[in-house]
């Protein structure tokens, strides 16, 4: 959690505790990581939607349904605090192995 306002631009040192240890960083770096993560999530969602549309356009409704179920599962598990991102990543990897 980071408070709103000018804190995003600060270059003062911040120690962050993560599951694998602690890191020393700045508010500016944390903000770039936050925005970058949101952007990558959005790009991934758009690409998945494109794959689903391609499957529907090709008449491959089974794959389109499977991709939709996997995408919804990923989005749902991503909201679990802590390790939801890892579960979502694992589901995405399995989905890629199935459909590519």
Residue pairs with C-beta under 8 A, 6 or more apart in sequence:
2 8
2 27
2 30
2 31
2 34
7 27
8 27
8 28
8 31
9 27
9 28
9 31
10 26
10 27
10 28
11 26
11 27
11 28
12 26
12 27
13 24
13 25
13 26
14 24
14 25
14 26
14 27
14 30
15 22
15 23
15 24
15 25
16 22
16 23
16 24
16 25
16 30
19 82
19 83
41 78
45 71
45 75
48 67
48 71
51 67
51 99
52 64
52 67
52 68
52 71
55 61
55 63
55 64
55 67
56 64
63 99
66 95
66 98
66 99
67 95
67 99
70 91
70 92
70 94
70 95
70 98
71 95
73 91
74 88
74 91
74 92
74 95
75 88
77 84
77 87
77 88
77 91
78 84
78 85
78 87
78 88
80 87
